[in-house]
Amino acid sequence: MAHSTLTKRIEFSASHFYRNPDWDEARNKQVFGACYQEHGHNYLLEVTLDGRVDPVTGMIINLYDLKHIVTDVLEEFDHKHLNLDTPYFEHLIPTTENLALVLWRKFRDRPETQDLCSIRLFEGKDLWAELTTPKTPESSTFIGDYPGPSEARISRRYSLNINSSTDAIHTLGSHLTVDVSVDGTIESSTGRVTDITVLDELVDTHLLQRFDGKDVSQDPAFQSQPMTLLTFTQTLWPLLEPVSGGQLAKITIQNQDHTQVEYSGTPLVVP
């Protein structure tokens, strides 16, 4: 019987603040920065099911039914203050990672969405968290009677424009988006996989200051190798690997022609 995935995307809005009740105000402000203050987001949720295609209907689940289920779950969160209006964040900080985990549990509690494959929650266009069904028991934590993810992935998107005095600009492109993904356990004290502020500083130092608006063909990294999306990604990997918390999982670069390269640190095998 055929196997397939089905993804539903729905937007919702909510407000929150980040505060650890065990810390004083000064430490909360130091750790969480602007997120310490009350603020809101227009979230985008992607729910993906992975299941067998019914030979009669040709579907995993009726898309209308899935939309109704997702809308029903989000009704508890839409246009709500996550800290004050919901019971889930009495002991959890409502970070993107923790909100995704709460939503994961809500969908796994419903018999219609037991085939949950992944949840991707966008806090905005440049930041999102992802939870995926564990492939092995070792990477699982049990939520009720079923395994759930013990780790989350947080991704941050950056944009830059580059120049080149060679033909590298034709193979690379002049405008690039760079997605940096970090895997790790959600820390109970912060509700985060990694410190986004530190990640931003790392990317600013090793990506934006070095390459944005610059002639990349003059960069020392490309004096002895061709300038391509792949070699550019490989050059970035060791520079961004020392993330604060978690571990660098993937770098994805896309140019304005929608050509995309994903790299996860695996060396190329040259025959």
PAZAPA-4460 file (N, C-alpha, C; in steps of 0.05 Angstrom, whole numbers, plus 32768, in hexadecimal, padded with zeros to 4 digits):
% residues 271
    n_x    n_y    n_z   ca_x   ca_y   ca_z    c_x    c_y    c_z   seq   type   mol
   8011   7FE8   8000   8000   8000   8000   8012   8019   8000     1      M     A
   800A   802D   7FF0   801A   8045   7FED   801C   8054   8007     2      A     A
   8034   8060   800B   8039   8071   8023   803D   808D   8019     3      H     A
   8034   80A1   8028   8037   80BD   8020   8036   80CF   8038     4      S     A
   803C   80E9   8034   803A   80FD   8048   8026   8112   8040     5      T     A
   801A   811F   8053   8007   8135   804E   800C   814B   8062     6      L     A
   800F   8164   8058   8015   817A   8069   7FFF   818F   8067     7      T     A
   7FF7   8199   807F   7FE4   81AF   8080   7FF1   81C7   808E     8      K     A
   7FEE   81DE   8082   7FF9   81F7   808D   7FE3   820A   8095     9      R     A
   7FE4   8214   80AE   7FD0   8227   80B8   7FDE   823C   80C9    10      I     A
   7FD5   8255   80C6   7FE0   826B   80D6   7FD0   8270   80EE    11      E     A
   7FDD   827A   8103   7FCF   8283   811B   7FE0   8298   8129    12      F     A
   7FD4   82A7   813C   7FE3   82BC   814A   7FE1   82B7   8167    13      S     A
   7FF7   82BF   8175   7FF7   82BC   8192   800D   82CF   819E    14      A     A
   800A   82D6   81B7   801E   82E6   81C5   802A   82D7   81DC    15      S     A
   8041   82E0   81E6   804E   82D2   81FC   8065   82E3   8206    16      H     A
   8073   82D9   821A   808C   82E4   8223   809D   82CC   822D    17      F     A
   80B8   82D0   822E   80CA   82BC   8238   80D3   82C4   8253    18      Y     A
   80CD   82B4   8268   80D7   82B9   8283   80D9   829F   8292    19      R     A
   80F0   829B   829E   80F4   8284   82AF   80EE   828D   82CC    20      N     A
   80DA   8282   82D9   80D2   828C   82F4   80E8   8287   8309    21      P     A
   80FB   8276   8304   8111   8271   8317   8127   8286   8315    22      D     A
   8125   8297   8301   813A   82AC   82FD   812F   82C7   8305    23      W     A
   8141   82D9   830C   8138   82F5   8312   8135   8304   82F7    24      D     A
   812B   831C   82F9   8125   832C   82E1   813E   8331   82D1    25      E     A
   8154   8337   82DE   816D   833D   82D0   8177   8326   82BF    26      A     A
   8176   830E   82CA   817F   82F6   82BB   816C   82F0   82A5    27      R     A
   8152   82F2   82A9   813F   82ED   8294   8144   8300   827C    28      N     A
   8148   8319   8282   814D   832D   826D   8167   8327   825F    29      K     A
   817C   831E   826E   8195   8318   8262   8193   8300   824F    30      Q     A
   8185   82EB   8257   8183   82D2   8248   8170   82D5   8230    31      V     A
   8159   82E2   8235   8144   82E2   8220   8143   82FC   8210    32      F     A
   8150   8311   8219   8151   8329   820A   8135   8335   8205    33      G     A
   8130   833C   81EC   8116   8348   81E5   80FF   8335   81EA    34      A     A
   8103   831B   81E9   80EE   8308   81ED   80E4   8307   820A    35      C     A
   80F2   8314   821C   80E9   8316   8237   80CF   8327   8239    36      Y     A
   80CD   833B   8227   80B5   834C   8226   809E   833E   8217    37      Q     A
   8086   8345   821F   806E   833A   8211   806E   8342   81F4    38      E     A
   806A   832F   81E2   8069   8334   81C5   8059   831F   81B8    39      H     A
   8053   8322   819E   8043   830F   8190   804F   8307   8176    40      G     A
   8044   82F1   816A   804D   82E7   8151   8035   82DD   8140    41      H     A
   8039   82DF   8126   8027   82D1   8113   8034   82B7   810B    42      N     A
   802C   82A1   8118   8039   8287   8114   802E   827A   80FB    43      Y     A
   803E   8268   80EF   8035   8256   80DA   803C   823A   80E3    44      L     A
   8028   8229   80E4   802C   820D   80EC   8029   81FA   80D4    45      L     A
   803C   81E8   80D1   803A   81D3   80BE   8038   81B8   80CC    46      E     A
   8023   81A9   80C7   801F   818F   80D3   8021   817A   80BD    47      V     A
   8033   8167   80BF   8037   8153   80AB   8031   8137   80B6    48      T     A
   801F   8129   80A8   8019   810D   80AE   8027   80FB   809A    49      L     A
   802E   80E4   80A4   803B   80D0   8093   802C   80B5   8097    50      D     A
   801F   80AC   8082   800E   8094   8085   8009   8086   806B    51      G     A
   7FF9   8071   806D   7FF2   8061   8056   7FDB   806E   8047    52      R     A
   7FDC   806D   802D   7FC7   8079   801C   7FB0   8065   801B    53      V     A
   7F99   806D   8022   7F81   805D   8021   7F7B   8056   8003    54      D     A
   7F79   803D   7FFB   7F75   8036   7FDF   7F5A   803E   7FD5    55      P     A
   7F47   8043   7FE6   7F2C   804B   7FDE   7F2B   8069   7FD9    56      V     A
   7F35   8079   7FED   7F33   8096   7FEC   7F4B   80A3   7FDE    57      T     A
   7F62   8094   7FDE   7F7A   80A0   7FD3   7F87   80B4   7FE5    58      G     A
   7F7F   80B4   7FFF   7F89   80C8   8012   7F94   80BB   802C    59      M     A
   7FA6   80C9   8039   7FAE   80C1   8055   7F97   80C9   8067    60      I     A
   7F8E   80E1   8064   7F78   80EC   8074   7F6B   8101   8062    61      I     A
   7F52   8105   8065   7F44   811A   8056   7F50   8135   805E    62      N     A
   7F58   8145   804A   7F65   815F   8050   7F52   8171   805F    63      L     A
   7F39   8170   8059   7F26   8181   8068   7F25   8179   8085    64      Y     A
   7F26   815E   808B   7F27   8155   80A6   7F40   815E   80B4    65      D     A
   7F57   815D   80A6   7F70   8165   80B2   7F6F   8183   80B9    66      L     A
   7F64   8193   80A7   7F62   81AF   80AC   7F51   81B4   80C5    67      K     A
   7F3B   81A6   80C7   7F2A   81A9   80DE   7F39   81A2   80F8    68      H     A
   7F49   818C   80F8   7F57   8183   810F   7F6C   8199   8117    69      I     A
   7F7B   81A3   8104   7F90   81B7   810A   7F83   81D0   8114    70      V     A
   7F6D   81D9   8108   7F5F   81F1   8111   7F55   81ED   812D    71      T     A
   7F4A   81D5   8133   7F40   81CF   814D   7F55   81D0   8162    72      D     A
   7F6D   81C5   815C   7F83   81C6   8170   7F8C   81E3   8174    73      V     A
   7F8E   81F2   815E   7F99   820D   8160   7F85   8221   816D    74      L     A
   7F6C   821A   816F   7F58   822C   817B   7F60   8232   8198    75      E     A
   7F6E   8220   81A5   7F76   8224   81C1   7F8D   8238   81C3    76      E     A
   7F9A   823E   81AC   7FB2   824F   81AD   7FAF   8269   819D    77      F     A
   7F9D   8268   8189   7F9A   827F   8177   7F90   8298   8185    78      D     A
   7F9E   82AE   8181   7F97   82C8   818E   7F96   82C5   81AD    79      H     A
   7FA8   82B5   81B8   7FAA   82B1   81D4   7FC5   82BB   81DE    80      K     A
   7FC7   82C1   81F8   7FE0   82C6   8205   7FE9   82AB   8210    81      H     A
   7FFF   82A0   8205   8007   8285   820B   800E   8282   8229    82      L     A
   801A   8296   8235   8020   8294   8252   8008   8296   8264    83      N     A
   7FF4   82A7   825C   7FDE   82AD   826E   7FC4   829F   8267    84      L     A
   7FC0   8297   824E   7FA6   828D   8246   7FA6   826E   8241    85      D     A
   7FBD   8262   8242   7FBF   8245   823E   7FCC   8237   8256    86      T     A
   7FC5   821E   825B   7FD0   8210   8273   7FEC   8203   826E    87      P     A
   7FF6   8205   8255   800D   81F5   824E   8028   8201   8256    88      Y     A
   8027   821B   825C   8041   8229   8260   8044   8233   827D    89      F     A
   8037   8224   828F   803B   822B   82AB   8058   8224   82B3    90      E     A
   8062   820E   82A8   807E   8205   82AE   808F   8204   8295    91      H     A
   8085   820C   827F   8094   820C   8266   8095   8229   825C    92      L     A
   80AD   8231   8252   80AF   824B   8245   80A5   8248   8228    93      I     A
   8093   825A   8220   8086   8256   8206   8097   825F   81EE    94      P     A
   80AE   8252   81EC   80BF   8256   81D5   80B3   8248   81BC    95      T     A
   80BE   824D   81A5   80B5   8240   818D   80B8   8222   8190    96      T     A
   80CE   8219   819C   80D3   81FC   81A0   80BE   81F0   81B2    97      E     A
   80B9   81FD   81C9   80A6   81F2   81DC   8089   81F2   81D2    98      N     A
   8082   8207   81C3   8068   8209   81B8   8064   81F2   81A3    99      L     A
   8078   81ED   8193   8077   81D7   8180   8074   81BD   818E   100      A     A
   8081   81B9   81A5   807F   81A0   81B4   8063   819D   81C0   101      L     A
   8057   81B2   81CA   803C   81B1   81D4   8029   81AA   81BE   102      V     A
   802C   81B6   81A7   801A   81B0   8190   801E   8193   8188   103      L     A
   8037   8189   8188   803C   816D   8181   802C   815B   8193   104      W     A
   802C   8160   81AD   801E   814F   81BF   8000   8150   81BB   105      R     A
   7FF6   8168   81B4   7FD9   816B   81AF   7FD1   815A   8197   106      K     A
   7FE1   815A   8182   7FDA   814A   816A   7FDD   812C   816F   107      F     A
   7FF1   8125   817F   7FF5   8108   8184   7FDF   80FE   8197   108      R     A
   7FD2   810F   81A6   7FBC   8107   81B7   7FA2   8101   81A7   109      D     A
   7FA2   8109   818E   7F8A   8104   817E   7F8E   80EB   816D   110      R     A
   7F7B   80D9   816D   7F7E   80C0   815D   7F80   80C5   813F   111      P     A
   7F74   80DB   8135   7F75   80E1   8118   7F91   80E9   810E   112      E     A
   7FA2   80F2   8121   7FBC   80FC   8118   7FD3   80EC   8126   113      T     A
   7FCE   80D3   812B   7FE3   80C2   8137   7FFA   80BD   8123   114      Q     A
   7FF5   80C1   8109   800A   80BE   80F5   801A   80D8   80F2   115      D     A
   801C   80E8   8107   802B   8101   8106   8048   80FB   80FF   116      L     A
   8052   8109   80EA   806D   8106   80E1   807F   811D   80EB   117      C     A
   8075   8135   80E8   8085   814C   80F1   8073   8164   80F5   118      S     A
   807D   8177   8105   8070   8191   8109   8086   81A6   8104   119      I     A
   807F   81B9   80F5   8091   81D0   80F0   8082   81E9   80F8   120      R     A
   808D   81F8   810A   8080   8211   8114   8091   8229   810E   121      L     A
   8086   823B   80FD   8095   8253   80F6   808C   826A   8109   122      F     A
   809F   8275   8117   809A   828D   8127   8099   82A6   8116   123      E     A
   80A6   82A4   80FF   80A8   82B9   80EB   80B5   82AD   80D2   124      G     A
   80BB   82BE   80BF   80C7   82B4   80A6   80E3   82AA   80AA   125      K     A
   80F0   82B3   80BF   810D   82AD   80C2   8113   829C   80DB   126      D     A
   80FF   8290   80E8   8104   827F   80FF   80EE   826A   8102   127      L     A
   80F6   8251   8104   80E2   823C   8107   80EE   8224   8116   128      W     A
   80DC   8215   8123   80E3   81FD   8132   80D6   81E5   8125   129      A     A
   80E3   81CE   8126   80D9   81B6   811A   80DC   819E   812D   130      E     A
   80C7   818E   812F   80C8   8175   813D   80C1   815E   812A   131      L     A
   80CF   8148   812B   80CC   8132   8118   80C9   8118   8128   132      T     A
   80B8   8106   811E   80B5   80EC   812A   80D0   80DE   812C   133      T     A
   80D8   80D5   8144   80F2   80C7   8146   80F2   80AD   8136   134      P     A
   8109   80A8   812A   810C   8090   811A   8115   8078   812A   135      K     A
   8122   807D   8142   812B   8067   8153   8123   806C   8170   136      T     A
   8120   8057   8180   811A   805A   819C   812E   806B   81AB   137      P     A
   8147   806B   81A2   815C   8079   81B0   8158   8097   81AE   138      E     A
   814A   80A0   8199   8146   80BD   8195   812A   80C5   819D   139      S     A
   811D   80B5   81AD   8102   80BA   81B5   80FF   80C0   81D2   140      S     A
   80EA   80CE   81D9   80E1   80D1   81F4   80C3   80CA   81F4   141      T     A
   80BA   80BC   8208   809F   80B2   8207   808B   80C6   8213   142      F     A
   8078   80CE   8203   8062   80E0   820B   8049   80CF   820D   143      I     A
   8041   80C9   8225   802A   80B7   8228   8034   809B   8220   144      G     A
   8027   808E   820D   802E   8073   8205   803C   8073   81EA   145      D     A
   8043   808A   81DF   8050   808B   81C5   8069   809C   81C6   146      Y     A
   807C   8095   81B4   8095   80A4   81B4   8091   80C0   81A8   147      P     A
   80A0   80D3   81B3   80A0   80EE   81A8   80BD   80F6   81A4   148      G     A
   80C1   810D   8197   80DD   8116   8192   80EA   811F   81AC   149      P     A
   8103   8117   81B0   8112   8120   81C7   8123   8138   81C0   150      S     A
   8124   813F   81A6   8133   8157   819D   8121   8167   818A   151      E     A
   8129   8180   8186   811B   8191   8173   8130   819E   8161   152      A     A
   8127   81A8   814B   8139   81B7   8139   812F   81D3   8137   153      R     A
   8141   81E6   813A   813B   8202   8137   814B   820D   811F   154      I     A
   813D   821C   810E   814A   8226   80F5   8147   8244   80F4   155      S     A
   815C   8251   80EA   815D   826E   80E7   8165   8275   80CB   156      R     A
   8157   8288   80BF   815D   828F   80A3   816B   82AB   80A2   157      R     A
   817F   82AC   8091   818E   82C5   808C   818F   82CA   806E   158      Y     A
   8192   82E4   8067   8193   82EB   804B   81AD   82FC   8046   159      S     A
   81B9   82F8   802F   81D0   8308   8028   81D2   830C   800A   160      L     A
   81DF   8321   8002   81E4   8326   7FE6   8202   8326   7FE1   161      N     A
   820B   831A   7FCC   8227   8317   7FC6   822E   8322   7FAB   162      I     A
   8247   8328   7FA7   8252   8331   7F8D   8269   831E   7F85   163      N     A
   8270   8320   7F6C   8287   8310   7F63   8292   831C   7F4A   164      S     A
   82AD   831D   7F49   82BA   8327   7F31   82BF   8310   7F1D   165      S     A
   82B6   82F8   7F23   82B9   82E1   7F11   829D   82D7   7F0A   166      T     A
   829C   82C0   7EFC   8282   82B5   7EF4   8275   82A6   7F0B   167      D     A
   8281   82A7   7F23   8275   8299   7F3A   8259   82A3   7F40   168      A     A
   8254   82BC   7F3A   8239   82C7   7F40   8224   82B9   7F2F   169      I     A
   822B   82AE   7F18   8217   82A1   7F07   8210   8285   7F12   170      H     A
   8223   8278   7F1F   821D   825E   7F2A   8213   8260   7F47   171      T     A
   821A   8275   7F55   8212   8278   7F70   81F8   8288   7F73   172      L     A
   81F7   829E   7F65   81E0   82B0   7F68   81E9   82C8   7F79   173      G     A
   81DB   82DE   7F75   81E3   82F7   7F83   81D4   82FA   7F9E   174      S     A
   81BC   82ED   7FA0   81AD   82EF   7FB9   81A9   82D3   7FC4   175      H     A
   81B1   82CF   7FDD   81AF   82B5   7FE9   819F   82B6   8003   176      L     A
   8191   82A0   8009   8185   829C   8023   8194   8284   8030   177      T     A
   819B   8287   8049   81AB   8273   8057   819B   826A   8070   178      V     A
   8193   8251   8071   8184   8246   8088   8198   8236   8098   179      D     A
   819A   823D   80B2   81AC   822F   80C4   819A   821F   80D8   180      V     A
   819D   8205   80D9   818C   81F4   80EA   819D   81E7   8100   181      S     A
   8192   81E8   8119   81A0   81DD   8130   818E   81C9   813D   182      V     A
   8199   81B1   8143   818A   819D   8152   8193   819C   816F   183      D     A
   8180   8195   8180   8187   8192   819C   8170   818E   81AE   184      G     A
   8175   8187   81C7   8160   8184   81DB   8156   81A0   81E4   185      T     A
   813C   81A2   81E8   8131   81BB   81F1   8138   81BE   820F   186      I     A
   8148   81D3   8215   8151   81D7   8231   8139   81E0   8242   187      E     A
   8136   81D3   8259   811F   81DA   826A   8121   81F7   8275   188      S     A
   8139   8200   827A   813D   821B   8286   8137   8232   8273   189      S     A
   813B   822D   8259   8137   8242   8245   8122   823C   8231   190      T     A
   811A   8222   822E   8107   821B   821A   8112   821C   81FD   191      G     A
   812D   821D   81FB   8139   8220   81E1   814D   8209   81DB   192      R     A
   8151   8205   81C1   8165   81F2   81B8   8180   81FF   81B7   193      V     A
   8181   8218   81AE   819A   8227   81AC   8194   8244   81B1   194      T     A
   81A9   8253   81B7   81A6   8270   81BC   81A6   827E   81A1   195      D     A
   818F   8288   8198   818D   8295   817E   819E   82AE   817C   196      I     A
   81A0   82BD   8192   81B1   82D5   8192   81CE   82CE   818B   197      T     A
   81D8   82B9   8198   81F3   82B0   8193   81F6   82A6   8176   198      V     A
   81E2   8298   816C   81E2   828E   8151   81E3   82A6   813D   199      L     A
   81D3   82BA   8143   81D3   82D2   8132   81EE   82DF   8131   200      D     A
   81FB   82E1   8148   8216   82ED   814A   822A   82DC   813A   201      E     A
   8228   82C2   813C   823A   82B0   812D   8237   82B4   810F   202      L     A
   821E   82B4   8106   8218   82B8   80EA   8220   82D4   80E0   203      V     A
   821C   82E8   80F1   8224   8303   80EA   8242   8305   80E5   204      D     A
   8251   82F8   80F7   826E   82F9   80F5   8279   82E9   80DD   205      T     A
   8270   82D0   80DA   827C   82BE   80C6   826E   82BE   80AB   206      H     A
   8256   82C9   80AA   8247   82C9   8090   8243   82E5   8086   207      L     A
   8234   82F5   8095   822B   830F   808C   8243   8322   8089   208      L     A
   8252   8325   809E   8269   8338   809C   827D   8330   8087   209      Q     A
   8280   8316   8084   8295   830C   8071   828C   830D   8055   210      R     A
   8272   8307   804F   8269   8303   8034   8254   8317   802A   211      F     A
   8243   8322   803B   822D   8332   8032   8237   834B   8024   212      D     A
   8230   834F   800B   8238   8366   7FFB   8255   8365   7FF2   213      G     A
   8262   834F   7FF6   827E   834C   7FF0   8282   833D   7FD5   214      K     A
   829A   833F   7FCA   82A3   8330   7FB3   82AD   8315   7FBD   215      D     A
   829C   8300   7FBB   82A4   82E6   7FC6   82BB   82DA   7FB8   216      V     A
   82C0   82E1   7F9F   82D6   82D5   7F90   82F1   82DE   7F9C   217      S     A
   82F1   82F3   7FAC   830A   82FC   7FB8   830E   82F0   7FD4   218      Q     A
   82FA   82E1   7FDE   82FD   82D5   7FF8   8312   82BF   7FF7   219      D     A
   8323   82BD   800C   8338   82A8   800C   832E   828C   8009   220      P     A
   8315   8287   8013   830A   826C   8012   8306   8262   7FF5   221      A     A
   8305   8274   7FE2   82FE   826C   7FC6   8315   8272   7FB3   222      F     A
   832D   8274   7FBE   8344   8277   7FAD   834E   825C   7FA1   223      Q     A
   8347   8247   7FAF   8350   822C   7FA6   833A   8219   7FA1   224      S     A
   8321   8222   7FA1   830A   8211   7F9B   82F5   8221   7F8C   225      Q     A
   82E4   8214   7F7C   82CF   8223   7F6E   82BB   822E   7F81   226      P     A
   82AE   8243   7F79   8299   8250   7F8A   827E   8245   7F80   227      M     A
   8272   8233   7F90   8258   8228   7F8A   8247   8229   7FA4   228      T     A
   822D   8223   7FA1   821D   8222   7FB9   8227   820D   7FCD   229      L     A
   8231   81F7   7FC2   823A   81E1   7FD4   8254   81E9   7FE2   230      L     A
   8268   81F4   7FD3   8281   81FC   7FE0   827C   8213   7FF4   231      T     A
   8269   8224   7FED   8263   823A   8000   8258   822F   801A   232      F     A
   8246   821C   8017   823A   820F   802F   824F   8200   803F   233      T     A
   8260   81F2   8032   8276   81E3   8040   8289   81F6   804E   234      Q     A
   828D   820D   8042   829F   8221   804F   8292   822C   8069   235      T     A
   8278   822F   8068   826A   823A   8080   8269   8226   8097   236      L     A
   8267   820C   8091   8262   81F8   80A5   8274   81FA   80BE   237      W     A
   828F   81F9   80BA   82A0   81F9   80D2   829F   8214   80E1   238      P     A
   8297   822A   80D3   8296   8244   80DF   827D   8246   80F1   239      L     A
   8267   8239   80EA   824F   823B   80F9   824B   8223   810C   240      L     A
   825D   820F   810A   8259   81F7   811A   8259   81FC   8138   241      E     A
   8269   820F   8143   8269   8214   8160   8251   8223   816A   242      P     A
   8238   8219   8165   8220   8226   816E   821E   8224   818C   243      V     A
   820E   8236   8198   820B   8236   81B5   81F3   8225   81BC   244      S     A
   81F8   820C   81C4   81E2   81FA   81CA   81DA   81EA   81B1   245      G     A
   81D4   81D0   81B5   81CD   81BF   819E   81E5   81BA   818C   246      G     A
   81DF   81B0   8174   81F4   81AC   8161   81EB   81B4   8145   247      Q     A
   81FD   81BF   8136   81F6   81C7   811B   81ED   81AF   810B   248      L     A
   81D5   81B1   80FF   81C9   8199   80F2   81CA   819C   80D4   249      A     A
   81C5   81B5   80CA   81C3   81B8   80AD   81C6   81D5   80A5   250      K     A
   81D2   81DA   808F   81D3   81F4   8082   81C6   81F2   8067   251      I     A
   81B2   8202   8061   81A5   8202   8047   81A8   821D   803A   252      T     A
   81B2   821D   8022   81B6   8236   8013   81A6   8235   7FF9   253      I     A
   8197   824A   7FF4   8187   824C   7FDB   818C   8267   7FCE   254      Q     A
   818F   8267   7FB3   8192   8280   7FA5   8178   8289   7F99   255      N     A
   817A   82A0   7F8A   8161   82AC   7F80   8155   829B   7F69   256      Q     A
   8163   8288   7F5F   8159   8275   7F4B   814C   825D   7F57   257      D     A
   814A   825D   7F72   813F   8246   7F81   814F   822D   7F7F   258      H     A
   8169   8230   7F78   817B   821A   7F7A   8184   8217   7F97   259      T     A
   8183   81FF   7FA2   8187   81FC   7FBF   819B   81E5   7FC5   260      Q     A
   81AB   81EA   7FD9   81BE   81D6   7FE2   81BA   81D3   8000   261      V     A
   81B8   81B9   800A   81B7   81B3   8026   81D1   81A4   802E   262      E     A
   81DD   81AC   8044   81F6   81A0   804C   81F5   819A   806A   263      Y     A
   81FD   8182   8072   81FC   817A   808E   8217   8172   8099   264      S     A
   822C   817C   808C   8246   8177   8097   8253   815D   808E   265      G     A
   8246   814E   807D   8252   8134   8073   8266   813A   805D   266      T     A
   827E   8131   8060   8292   8137   804B   828A   812A   8030   267      P     A
   8291   8137   801B   828B   812C   8000   829E   8114   7FFB   268      L     A
   8293   8100   7FEE   82A4   80E9   7FE6   82AC   80ED   7FC9   269      V     A
   82C5   80F1   7FC4   82CF   80F6   7FA9   82D9   80DC   7F9E   270      V     A
   82CE   80D2   7F88   82D7   80B9   7F7C   82F3   80BB   7F71   271      P     A
***
